[in-house]
Amino acid sequence: MAHNPHAPQNPDGSQDPAGSTQMFRAFVDEGGPQRPAAVQGSSGPRIGLIVGVIAVVAVVAAVAWLALG
């Protein structure tokens, strides 16, 4: 891996041979990618997922009823 002059240096001047530690520290110091505000507010249960699970259960119950009836 090529030397990255923008990566933070260790206080003693040594470098990570792979550069992964320095790149990770640079990523963490930047704060990482930010999620849009609209995505952050929708962390609760989604009505579509609930309806989908109910529909799958209904279909499986109908198939079982037809197969055993």
PASEBA-1860 file (N, C-alpha, C; in nm, 3 decimals):
! residues 69
1> MAHNPHAP> 0.085/-0.117/0.000/0.000/0.000/0.000/0.090/0.123/0.000 ~ 0.055/0.223/-0.074/0.136/0.344/-0.086/0.124/0.427/0.041 ~ 0.226/0.508/0.064/0.226/0.596/0.180/0.122/0.705/0.162 ~ 0.045/0.730/0.266/-0.058/0.834/0.263/-0.009/0.953/0.345 ~ 0.029/1.063/0.281/0.080/1.178/0.357/-0.028/1.248/0.438 ~ -0.156/1.222/0.409/-0.265/1.288/0.482/-0.309/1.212/0.605 ~ -0.260/1.090/0.622/-0.296/1.010/0.738/-0.227/1.064/0.861 ~ -0.295/1.058/0.977/-0.231/1.107/1.100/-0.109/1.022/1.136
9> QNPDGSQD> -0.007/1.084/1.192/0.115/1.016/1.230/0.109/0.982/1.379 ~ 0.172/0.871/1.416/0.184/0.836/1.557/0.279/0.935/1.623 ~ 0.262/0.959/1.754/0.349/1.056/1.823/0.496/1.018/1.817 ~ 0.528/0.890/1.815/0.669/0.851/1.813/0.725/0.847/1.671 ~ 0.644/0.878/1.572/0.691/0.883/1.434/0.683/0.752/1.360 ~ 0.644/0.643/1.428/0.634/0.515/1.359/0.502/0.510/1.282 ~ 0.502/0.426/1.179/0.383/0.414/1.096/0.335/0.270/1.095 ~ 0.205/0.253/1.079/0.149/0.121/1.062/0.191/0.071/0.924
17> PAGSTQMF> 0.254/-0.046/0.913/0.301/-0.093/0.782/0.188/-0.103/0.678 ~ 0.070/-0.141/0.719/-0.040/-0.154/0.625/-0.114/-0.022/0.607 ~ -0.100/0.069/0.699/-0.169/0.197/0.691/-0.314/0.189/0.736 ~ -0.362/0.070/0.773/-0.503/0.056/0.807/-0.538/0.127/0.938 ~ -0.449/0.122/1.035/-0.477/0.189/1.162/-0.488/0.340/1.142 ~ -0.398/0.395/1.064/-0.400/0.539/1.039/-0.525/0.580/0.962 ~ -0.562/0.499/0.864/-0.682/0.531/0.786/-0.807/0.521/0.874 ~ -0.811/0.422/0.963/-0.925/0.408/1.053/-0.934/0.527/1.147
25> RAFVDEGG> -0.821/0.567/1.203/-0.821/0.682/1.293/-0.864/0.809/1.221 ~ -0.822/0.827/1.097/-0.864/0.943/1.020/-1.015/0.939/0.997 ~ -1.069/0.821/0.970/-1.212/0.805/0.949/-1.290/0.837/1.076 ~ -1.242/0.787/1.190/-1.312/0.810/1.317/-1.303/0.958/1.356 ~ -1.188/1.019/1.335/-1.173/1.160/1.371/-1.262/1.250/1.287 ~ -1.294/1.210/1.164/-1.384/1.288/1.081/-1.528/1.274/1.126 ~ -1.559/1.172/1.203/-1.695/1.151/1.249/-1.772/1.052/1.163 ~ -1.716/1.005/1.054/-1.782/0.907/0.970/-1.895/0.969/0.890
33> PQRPAAVQ> -1.960/0.888/0.809/-2.069/0.940/0.727/-2.190/0.976/0.812 ~ -2.255/1.083/0.777/-2.372/1.129/0.850/-2.498/1.080/0.780 ~ -2.595/1.035/0.858/-2.722/0.991/0.801/-2.814/1.112/0.787 ~ -2.892/1.117/0.680/-2.988/1.227/0.665/-3.089/1.227/0.779 ~ -3.142/1.345/0.811/-3.237/1.359/0.922/-3.363/1.276/0.899 ~ -3.407/1.262/0.775/-3.528/1.186/0.747/-3.508/1.039/0.779 ~ -3.388/0.987/0.762/-3.361/0.846/0.791/-3.348/0.825/0.941 ~ -3.294/0.920/1.013/-3.273/0.904/1.156/-3.406/0.896/1.232
41> GSSGPRIG> -3.510/0.964/1.187/-3.636/0.965/1.258/-3.719/0.840/1.236 ~ -3.687/0.757/1.139/-3.770/0.642/1.106/-3.711/0.512/1.160 ~ -3.663/0.513/1.282/-3.601/0.393/1.336/-3.701/0.301/1.403 ~ -3.827/0.344/1.418/-3.929/0.261/1.480/-3.977/0.153/1.386 ~ -4.075/0.070/1.434/-4.127/-0.036/1.348/-4.199/0.023/1.227 ~ -4.183/-0.041/1.114/-4.246/0.009/0.991/-4.374/-0.067/0.968 ~ -4.479/0.004/0.931/-4.609/-0.058/0.911/-4.605/-0.157/0.796 ~ -4.525/-0.131/0.693/-4.514/-0.223/0.581/-4.458/-0.358/0.621
49> LIVGVIAV> -4.359/-0.357/0.709/-4.300/-0.481/0.757/-4.401/-0.561/0.837 ~ -4.477/-0.493/0.921/-4.578/-0.561/1.002/-4.686/-0.621/0.914 ~ -4.734/-0.546/0.816/-4.837/-0.597/0.724/-4.782/-0.714/0.643 ~ -4.658/-0.707/0.601/-4.596/-0.816/0.526/-4.587/-0.944/0.606 ~ -4.548/-0.933/0.733/-4.538/-1.051/0.819/-4.676/-1.112/0.839 ~ -4.777/-1.028/0.861/-4.913/-1.077/0.878/-4.961/-1.147/0.752 ~ -4.930/-1.091/0.635/-4.971/-1.152/0.509/-4.904/-1.288/0.489 ~ -4.777/-1.299/0.522/-4.706/-1.426/0.508/-4.766/-1.531/0.602
57> VAVVAAVA> -4.795/-1.493/0.725/-4.857/-1.586/0.819/-4.993/-1.632/0.768 ~ -5.072/-1.539/0.711/-5.204/-1.575/0.659/-5.192/-1.672/0.542 ~ -5.096/-1.649/0.453/-5.077/-1.738/0.338/-5.033/-1.877/0.384 ~ -4.940/-1.883/0.476/-4.895/-2.013/0.527/-5.009/-2.086/0.597 ~ -5.089/-2.015/0.673/-5.205/-2.077/0.741/-5.306/-2.129/0.639 ~ -5.331/-2.052/0.532/-5.425/-2.097/0.429/-5.374/-2.219/0.356 ~ -5.247/-2.224/0.324/-5.189/-2.340/0.257/-5.194/-2.462/0.348 ~ -5.163/-2.446/0.474/-5.170/-2.557/0.568/-5.313/-2.607/0.583
65> WLALG> -5.409/-2.515/0.589/-5.551/-2.552/0.603/-5.599/-2.631/0.481 ~ -5.557/-2.585/0.361/-5.596/-2.656/0.239/-5.527/-2.793/0.229 ~ -5.403/-2.801/0.272/-5.329/-2.926/0.262/-5.380/-3.030/0.361 ~ -5.419/-2.987/0.478/-5.464/-3.080/0.582/-5.615/-3.101/0.580 ~ -5.690/-3.016/0.510/-5.837/-3.024/0.512/-5.899/-3.117/0.417
END
